[in-house]
Amino acid sequence: MAARFKDVVGKGPLEYLTEWRIELAADRLRRGDDTVATIARAVGYSSESALSVAFKRTTGHSPRAYRGQLTRAG
């Protein structure tokens, strides 16, 4: 089933899920002032640390640095 998913979507289910969660987290970081821990739980991570590791691996920035860049740019 995972192979079929990859054929249709272009990436594996876990990679897709991670990217979707990170996009949701990034949106919440852009639009609100929830803590990173609150956002982590809201998008399906067990801890702030787990989100931070995945976010940095995916975007190249920690959630706090990402939010800080938005603040400085806007």
N, CA, C and O atoms as CSV, one atom per row, in Angstrom:
chain,resi,resn,atom,element,x,y,z
A,1,MET,N,N,0.810,-1.186,0.000
A,1,MET,CA,C,0.000,0.000,0.000
A,1,MET,C,C,0.865,1.266,0.000
A,1,MET,O,O,0.511,2.252,-0.646
A,2,ALA,N,N,1.992,1.248,0.717
A,2,ALA,CA,C,2.878,2.412,0.736
A,2,ALA,C,C,3.465,2.663,-0.650
A,2,ALA,O,O,3.646,3.812,-1.054
A,3,ALA,N,N,3.759,1.590,-1.372
A,3,ALA,CA,C,4.301,1.753,-2.727
A,3,ALA,C,C,3.269,2.411,-3.636
A,3,ALA,O,O,3.615,3.264,-4.453
A,4,ARG,N,N,2.030,2.026,-3.503
A,4,ARG,CA,C,0.955,2.635,-4.299
A,4,ARG,C,C,0.816,4.117,-3.947
A,4,ARG,O,O,0.681,4.960,-4.834
A,5,PHE,N,N,0.850,4.428,-2.666
A,5,PHE,CA,C,0.783,5.818,-2.213
A,5,PHE,C,C,1.911,6.619,-2.858
A,5,PHE,O,O,1.680,7.707,-3.384
A,6,LYS,N,N,3.131,6.082,-2.817
A,6,LYS,CA,C,4.279,6.777,-3.388
A,6,LYS,C,C,4.124,6.964,-4.894
A,6,LYS,O,O,4.493,8.007,-5.435
A,7,ASP,N,N,3.580,5.958,-5.568
A,7,ASP,CA,C,3.341,6.080,-7.010
A,7,ASP,C,C,2.365,7.217,-7.321
A,7,ASP,O,O,2.555,7.961,-8.283
A,8,VAL,N,N,1.338,7.341,-6.511
A,8,VAL,CA,C,0.298,8.342,-6.755
A,8,VAL,C,C,0.726,9.741,-6.293
A,8,VAL,O,O,0.530,10.723,-7.009
A,9,VAL,N,N,1.306,9.821,-5.105
A,9,VAL,CA,C,1.611,11.118,-4.499
A,9,VAL,C,C,3.019,11.604,-4.834
A,9,VAL,O,O,3.274,12.807,-4.877
A,10,GLY,N,N,3.917,10.676,-5.067
A,10,GLY,CA,C,5.282,11.064,-5.393
A,10,GLY,C,C,6.250,11.010,-4.234
A,10,GLY,O,O,7.436,11.297,-4.398
A,11,LYS,N,N,5.761,10.649,-3.074
A,11,LYS,CA,C,6.605,10.487,-1.884
A,11,LYS,C,C,5.926,9.493,-0.969
A,11,LYS,O,O,4.727,9.244,-1.089
A,12,GLY,N,N,6.687,8.931,-0.061
A,12,GLY,CA,C,6.136,7.940,0.866
A,12,GLY,C,C,5.176,8.558,1.864
A,12,GLY,O,O,5.194,9.771,2.074
A,13,PRO,N,N,4.337,7.735,2.484
A,13,PRO,CA,C,3.342,8.249,3.427
A,13,PRO,C,C,3.945,8.996,4.616
A,13,PRO,O,O,3.407,10.025,5.027
A,14,LEU,N,N,5.041,8.503,5.170
A,14,LEU,CA,C,5.637,9.187,6.325
A,14,LEU,C,C,6.261,10.522,5.933
A,14,LEU,O,O,6.162,11.499,6.676
A,15,GLU,N,N,6.900,10.564,4.774
A,15,GLU,CA,C,7.462,11.822,4.291
A,15,GLU,C,C,6.348,12.832,4.034
A,15,GLU,O,O,6.476,14.004,4.390
A,16,TYR,N,N,5.262,12.385,3.423
A,16,TYR,CA,C,4.116,13.256,3.159
A,16,TYR,C,C,3.528,13.778,4.474
A,16,TYR,O,O,3.245,14.969,4.603
A,17,LEU,N,N,3.346,12.889,5.438
A,17,LEU,CA,C,2.782,13.278,6.727
A,17,LEU,C,C,3.674,14.293,7.430
A,17,LEU,O,O,3.182,15.279,7.978
A,18,THR,N,N,4.978,14.056,7.417
A,18,THR,CA,C,5.903,15.000,8.042
A,18,THR,C,C,5.815,16.360,7.392
A,18,THR,O,O,5.729,17.376,8.082
A,19,GLU,N,N,5.836,16.395,6.066
A,19,GLU,CA,C,5.751,17.675,5.364
A,19,GLU,C,C,4.435,18.393,5.646
A,19,GLU,O,O,4.414,19.615,5.791
A,20,TRP,N,N,3.354,17.652,5.723
A,20,TRP,CA,C,2.050,18.252,6.023
A,20,TRP,C,C,2.047,18.838,7.432
A,20,TRP,O,O,1.579,19.957,7.638
A,21,ARG,N,N,2.566,18.089,8.398
A,21,ARG,CA,C,2.624,18.594,9.777
A,21,ARG,C,C,3.484,19.846,9.874
A,21,ARG,O,O,3.133,20.792,10.578
A,22,ILE,N,N,4.611,19.852,9.166
A,22,ILE,CA,C,5.493,21.013,9.208
A,22,ILE,C,C,4.808,22.218,8.566
A,22,ILE,O,O,4.939,23.337,9.062
A,23,GLU,N,N,4.086,22.004,7.481
A,23,GLU,CA,C,3.347,23.106,6.853
A,23,GLU,C,C,2.288,23.660,7.802
A,23,GLU,O,O,2.116,24.875,7.898
A,24,LEU,N,N,1.584,22.783,8.496
A,24,LEU,CA,C,0.592,23.240,9.478
A,24,LEU,C,C,1.261,24.031,10.596
A,24,LEU,O,O,0.759,25.075,11.014
A,25,ALA,N,N,2.394,23.532,11.076
A,25,ALA,CA,C,3.124,24.221,12.145
A,25,ALA,C,C,3.610,25.590,11.654
A,25,ALA,O,O,3.483,26.586,12.367
A,26,ALA,N,N,4.161,25.639,10.448
A,26,ALA,CA,C,4.648,26.908,9.897
A,26,ALA,C,C,3.505,27.919,9.778
A,26,ALA,O,O,3.681,29.102,10.071
A,27,ASP,N,N,2.350,27.451,9.353
A,27,ASP,CA,C,1.187,28.335,9.248
A,27,ASP,C,C,0.817,28.900,10.608
A,27,ASP,O,O,0.536,30.092,10.734
A,28,ARG,N,N,0.818,28.048,11.625
A,28,ARG,CA,C,0.485,28.519,12.978
A,28,ARG,C,C,1.552,29.468,13.509
A,28,ARG,O,O,1.237,30.417,14.226
A,29,LEU,N,N,2.803,29.220,13.164
A,29,LEU,CA,C,3.871,30.133,13.582
A,29,LEU,C,C,3.701,31.498,12.915
A,29,LEU,O,O,3.957,32.533,13.531
A,30,ARG,N,N,3.272,31.494,11.659
A,30,ARG,CA,C,3.065,32.754,10.925
A,30,ARG,C,C,1.859,33.522,11.440
A,30,ARG,O,O,1.890,34.751,11.499
A,31,ARG,N,N,0.797,32.817,11.815
A,31,ARG,CA,C,-0.481,33.474,12.083
A,31,ARG,C,C,-0.798,33.734,13.536
A,31,ARG,O,O,-1.723,34.491,13.828
A,32,GLY,N,N,-0.084,33.150,14.439
A,32,GLY,CA,C,-0.484,33.296,15.830
A,32,GLY,C,C,0.680,33.443,16.767
A,32,GLY,O,O,1.836,33.571,16.364
A,33,ASP,N,N,0.335,33.420,18.033
A,33,ASP,CA,C,1.388,33.534,19.039
A,33,ASP,C,C,1.369,32.354,20.003
A,33,ASP,O,O,1.836,32.470,21.136
A,34,ASP,N,N,0.829,31.217,19.558
A,34,ASP,CA,C,0.873,29.997,20.369
A,34,ASP,C,C,2.326,29.613,20.615
A,34,ASP,O,O,3.203,29.907,19.803
A,35,THR,N,N,2.568,28.964,21.727
A,35,THR,CA,C,3.915,28.478,22.003
A,35,THR,C,C,4.248,27.337,21.048
A,35,THR,O,O,3.358,26.711,20.473
A,36,VAL,N,N,5.534,27.081,20.890
A,36,VAL,CA,C,5.969,25.978,20.039
A,36,VAL,C,C,5.451,24.656,20.611
A,36,VAL,O,O,5.079,23.761,19.852
A,37,ALA,N,N,5.423,24.525,21.921
A,37,ALA,CA,C,4.906,23.298,22.546
A,37,ALA,C,C,3.433,23.088,22.208
A,37,ALA,O,O,3.019,21.965,21.921
A,38,THR,N,N,2.648,24.144,22.239
A,38,THR,CA,C,1.226,24.051,21.898
A,38,THR,C,C,1.049,23.667,20.438
A,38,THR,O,O,0.212,22.827,20.108
A,39,ILE,N,N,1.830,24.277,19.573
A,39,ILE,CA,C,1.760,23.968,18.148
A,39,ILE,C,C,2.175,22.521,17.905
A,39,ILE,O,O,1.550,21.816,17.113
A,40,ALA,N,N,3.226,22.080,18.585
A,40,ALA,CA,C,3.701,20.694,18.428
A,40,ALA,C,C,2.578,19.709,18.706
A,40,ALA,O,O,2.335,18.799,17.914
A,41,ARG,N,N,1.901,19.887,19.817
A,41,ARG,CA,C,0.792,18.983,20.167
A,41,ARG,C,C,-0.345,19.092,19.158
A,41,ARG,O,O,-0.968,18.087,18.814
A,42,ALA,N,N,-0.617,20.291,18.689
A,42,ALA,CA,C,-1.731,20.504,17.760
A,42,ALA,C,C,-1.501,19.830,16.412
A,42,ALA,O,O,-2.459,19.413,15.760
A,43,VAL,N,N,-0.246,19.718,15.986
A,43,VAL,CA,C,0.033,19.126,14.676
A,43,VAL,C,C,0.495,17.674,14.773
A,43,VAL,O,O,0.887,17.080,13.769
A,44,GLY,N,N,0.450,17.099,15.977
A,44,GLY,CA,C,0.678,15.667,16.106
A,44,GLY,C,C,2.032,15.221,16.616
A,44,GLY,O,O,2.364,14.040,16.518
A,45,TYR,N,N,2.820,16.130,17.158
A,45,TYR,CA,C,4.101,15.742,17.746
A,45,TYR,C,C,3.946,15.589,19.252
A,45,TYR,O,O,3.129,16.267,19.875
A,46,SER,N,N,4.728,14.702,19.822
A,46,SER,CA,C,4.605,14.403,21.252
A,46,SER,C,C,5.267,15.454,22.126
A,46,SER,O,O,4.986,15.539,23.321
A,47,SER,N,N,6.148,16.256,21.533
A,47,SER,CA,C,6.845,17.259,22.329
A,47,SER,C,C,7.340,18.400,21.447
A,47,SER,O,O,7.398,18.285,20.223
A,48,GLU,N,N,7.693,19.495,22.095
A,48,GLU,CA,C,8.292,20.632,21.401
A,48,GLU,C,C,9.595,20.201,20.737
A,48,GLU,O,O,9.898,20.614,19.618
A,49,SER,N,N,10.350,19.379,21.426
A,49,SER,CA,C,11.627,18.909,20.897
A,49,SER,C,C,11.440,18.097,19.612
A,49,SER,O,O,12.183,18.281,18.648
A,50,ALA,N,N,10.462,17.214,19.600
A,50,ALA,CA,C,10.207,16.386,18.413
A,50,ALA,C,C,9.835,17.267,17.218
A,50,ALA,O,O,10.318,17.046,16.107
A,51,LEU,N,N,8.983,18.256,17.446
A,51,LEU,CA,C,8.634,19.184,16.361
A,51,LEU,C,C,9.861,19.956,15.910
A,51,LEU,O,O,10.093,20.104,14.710
A,52,SER,N,N,10.646,20.448,16.851
A,52,SER,CA,C,11.812,21.260,16.510
A,52,SER,C,C,12.801,20.499,15.635
A,52,SER,O,O,13.343,21.053,14.679
A,53,VAL,N,N,13.035,19.227,15.963
A,53,VAL,CA,C,13.951,18.407,15.171
A,53,VAL,C,C,13.411,18.232,13.749
A,53,VAL,O,O,14.146,18.421,12.780
A,54,ALA,N,N,12.143,17.875,13.622
A,54,ALA,CA,C,11.536,17.667,12.305
A,54,ALA,C,C,11.465,18.978,11.524
A,54,ALA,O,O,11.719,18.993,10.319
A,55,PHE,N,N,11.126,20.062,12.188
A,55,PHE,CA,C,11.006,21.368,11.530
A,55,PHE,C,C,12.360,21.801,10.980
A,55,PHE,O,O,12.457,22.255,9.840
A,56,LYS,N,N,13.396,21.662,11.789
A,56,LYS,CA,C,14.731,22.069,11.347
A,56,LYS,C,C,15.223,21.171,10.215
A,56,LYS,O,O,15.838,21.655,9.264
A,57,ARG,N,N,14.961,19.887,10.307
A,57,ARG,CA,C,15.374,18.962,9.248
A,57,ARG,C,C,14.669,19.311,7.930
A,57,ARG,O,O,15.267,19.201,6.860
A,58,THR,N,N,13.415,19.727,8.006
A,58,THR,CA,C,12.616,20.008,6.813
A,58,THR,C,C,12.871,21.404,6.246
A,58,THR,O,O,12.973,21.571,5.031
A,59,THR,N,N,12.975,22.405,7.121
A,59,THR,CA,C,13.063,23.800,6.653
A,59,THR,C,C,14.457,24.406,6.752
A,59,THR,O,O,14.753,25.410,6.105
A,60,GLY,N,N,15.309,23.789,7.565
A,60,GLY,CA,C,16.632,24.362,7.799
A,60,GLY,C,C,16.674,25.356,8.940
A,60,GLY,O,O,17.731,25.910,9.244
A,61,HIS,N,N,15.522,25.591,9.582
A,61,HIS,CA,C,15.427,26.545,10.691
A,61,HIS,C,C,14.642,25.926,11.830
A,61,HIS,O,O,13.761,25.096,11.608
A,62,SER,N,N,14.961,26.330,13.044
A,62,SER,CA,C,14.132,25.916,14.175
A,62,SER,C,C,12.816,26.692,14.115
A,62,SER,O,O,12.749,27.734,13.463
A,63,PRO,N,N,11.777,26.204,14.781
A,63,PRO,CA,C,10.518,26.961,14.791
A,63,PRO,C,C,10.690,28.384,15.331
A,63,PRO,O,O,10.100,29.326,14.802
A,64,ARG,N,N,11.492,28.536,16.376
A,64,ARG,CA,C,11.693,29.874,16.951
A,64,ARG,C,C,12.427,30.795,15.966
A,64,ARG,O,O,12.070,31.964,15.822
A,65,ALA,N,N,13.453,30.263,15.291
A,65,ALA,CA,C,14.175,31.073,14.306
A,65,ALA,C,C,13.249,31.434,13.143
A,65,ALA,O,O,13.287,32.557,12.640
A,66,TYR,N,N,12.427,30.488,12.725
A,66,TYR,CA,C,11.463,30.738,11.649
A,66,TYR,C,C,10.526,31.875,12.040
A,66,TYR,O,O,10.303,32.800,11.259
A,67,ARG,N,N,9.983,31.803,13.243
A,67,ARG,CA,C,9.083,32.862,13.714
A,67,ARG,C,C,9.841,34.193,13.828
A,67,ARG,O,O,9.305,35.247,13.484
A,68,GLY,N,N,11.060,34.141,14.301
A,68,GLY,CA,C,11.873,35.362,14.444
A,68,GLY,C,C,12.139,36.029,13.108
A,68,GLY,O,O,12.129,37.256,13.013
A,69,GLN,N,N,12.376,35.228,12.071
A,69,GLN,CA,C,12.592,35.784,10.731
A,69,GLN,C,C,11.338,36.501,10.256
A,69,GLN,O,O,11.422,37.551,9.618
A,70,LEU,N,N,10.185,35.941,10.564
A,70,LEU,CA,C,8.931,36.577,10.163
A,70,LEU,C,C,8.748,37.906,10.862
A,70,LEU,O,O,8.301,38.881,10.258
A,71,THR,N,N,9.096,37.941,12.139
A,71,THR,CA,C,8.954,39.160,12.925
A,71,THR,C,C,9.865,40.250,12.392
A,71,THR,O,O,9.460,41.406,12.268
A,72,ARG,N,N,11.104,39.873,12.077
A,72,ARG,CA,C,12.066,40.855,11.552
A,72,ARG,C,C,11.683,41.324,10.147
A,72,ARG,O,O,11.900,42.483,9.794
A,73,ALA,N,N,11.110,40.413,9.345
A,73,ALA,CA,C,10.762,40.756,7.960
A,73,ALA,C,C,9.477,41.577,7.882
A,73,ALA,O,O,9.297,42.370,6.959
A,74,GLY,N,N,8.585,41.384,8.854
A,74,GLY,CA,C,7.276,42.019,8.755
A,74,GLY,C,C,7.166,43.216,9.564
A,74,GLY,O,O,6.115,43.857,9.578
